[in-house]
Amino acid sequence: MLNFVPYYIAMIKIKVINKGHQQLPAYATSQSAGMDLRANIEAPIVLHPMERRLIPTGLHIALPVGYEAQVRPRSGLALKHGLTVLNSPGTIDADYRGEIMVLLANFSTEDFTINDGERIAQMVIARHEQGEFVEVEELDETERGEGGYGHTGVSKVKERIDLMFDNFRYITTNMRNTLLALALLGGSVATQAAEKDSLTIADYFYLEGLRQQEMGNLTAAYDLLRHAHDLNPRSAAVYYQLAGYYVNMKNDALARTYFEKAASLDPENATYQEKLGQLYITQKDYPNAIKAYELLYSSNKTRVDVLQLLLQLYGSQNDYKKMINVLDRIEVLEGSSEQISLSKMQIYEQMGDKKKEYESLKSLVDEHPLELDYRVMFGNWLLQNGKKNDALKEYKSVLKEEPNNALAKLSMLDYYRSIKDQATVDELTNELLQSPKTEKETKMTLPKRHHFE
């Protein structure tokens, strides 16, 4: 009779601070290698195709010296939803004290929603060694010798691809026989079956292409994606991936065509629209960039960053009405602000709309009565638009509250120059020159402003 010796797994103590609201990681069975990590988030996070995000867990740990924690993908998420952990396995060193964050990427063609408490990765605790380099004159001979990066991997990838084609030749042969039988029953049935099989094979090529891409085998990945495109020329995800390769190849025309195709096939995909908009901007095609970002904004009307880009794009086209419209949309999201009011006033000035310009500036003054600079600015606008007496009242009102306000005095100087009162101009100039509150740069300009033009 054989005597079985039980295998005992050493259980080390790991100090942990849980700043989240999820339960601590735990082993599912007595022989599990990994513990599930859960998302610790306030609201669901949507991970779009080919998007990556850092997902917090709320956990801070202190490992014993000589141990590391490895963050790895969950097989179920990878198989069913195309979710993986980039830079896998991610390493948490024994001296790291920050929050454990999981770098998730969505390699599928559909959005994936991460909910609070969802199991997003596995953590494996492992021992490790440290090495010390010893300089020598020569190294021992090996069969590989000086074969460099990818020397062994490329041949294996080629073997794998060749095997895939052999398998698909076999599948295609069987498919022909099946379709022949179906054709006897009805042509439409055979056509539908052929399309379904073609799409299934295309998906396989696409996913294998992404896998090779992640491994750094870019040539193999490109070939696989091309085959996926040939089998399914209506796959937005394949167009998007291939467009990135054409960008790297400096083939701007083809990159643009493929990004446009991806966005048109899947107009609801924010990632595709944003990338297309960025490409248009780099190519200085601002009208099309505007269309792309407006479509992007229509799918998510909370993105202030998109509105800020649109403001600049409309500005490049001198489309002042659209600029005002964008500022109105920003105001709805963020509320009124001094910056928005000033921007509107400047745009109305460019448009020559004196009424709107006046209303914007007057509203700014009314909303911020303690900001004396805005009142001086309002007085300057009145002076420039022929309302000299009203301007003088504003300046005097400011100086009544702050007698040494240099900005108001400078504006008063412009007022008295406009009515050709040289005596008062001289008096104010001397006051400004002698005042310690007048900035040096301002004093240097005063002699130029002293006499009438």
Number of C-alpha atoms within 10 A of each C-alpha: 3 4 5 6 6 6 6 7 8 6 6 10 9 10 10 13 13 14 12 16 15 18 10 16 15 12 13 11 9 7 9 10 13 21 20 20 28 26 24 22 19 8 9 13 15 14 20 21 22 20 14 17 17 12 18 17 25 21 22 17 20 19 20 15 11 12 18 22 20 17 27 25 22 19 14 12 15 16 11 9 16 19 25 25 23 18 13 13 15 18 16 21 17 15 13 14 15 12 15 18 20 24 21 21 21 24 23 23 20 15 16 17 12 17 17 17 15 16 18 24 23 22 24 17 18 11 10 9 6 5 5 5 5 5 6 6 4 6 7 5 8 7 6 9 9 9 9 8 8 12 11 11 13 14 11 12 16 12 12 12 17 12 12 14 12 12 12 14 12 11 13 15 12 12 16 13 11 14 20 14 12 16 14 10 11 12 12 11 13 18 13 12 14 16 12 11 15 16 17 14 16 24 21 14 24 29 20 18 26 23 15 18 17 13 12 13 17 16 14 19 26 19 16 23 27 21 18 26 21 13 19 19 14 15 21 23 26 27 25 24 22 21 24 16 17 18 15 10 11 11 12 15 11 16 24 19 15 22 25 24 22 25 23 14 15 17 18 15 21 20 18 27 26 19 18 25 25 16 20 19 16 10 12 11 14 20 14 15 25 20 15 24 23 17 17 23 20 11 14 12 14 15 14 17 11 18 22 14 15 24 21 15 21 20 15 12 12 14 14 18 14 16 23 19 14 21 21 16 16 22 15 11 13 11 10 15 12 15 10 18 20 16 16 22 23 15 21 21 15 13 15 11 12 15 10 16 22 17 14 19 22 18 13 23 20 12 13 14 11 12 13 21 16 19 24 27 20 21 27 23 18 18 20 13 11 10 13 18 12 14 25 20 12 21 25 17 16 22 19 11 11 12 12 17 19 18 19 26 22 20 19 25 23 18 22 19 20 15 10 13 13 16 11 14 21 15 11 18 20 14 14 22 17 11 13 10 11 18 12 10 8 14 16 11 10 16 11 10 15 17 12 14 7
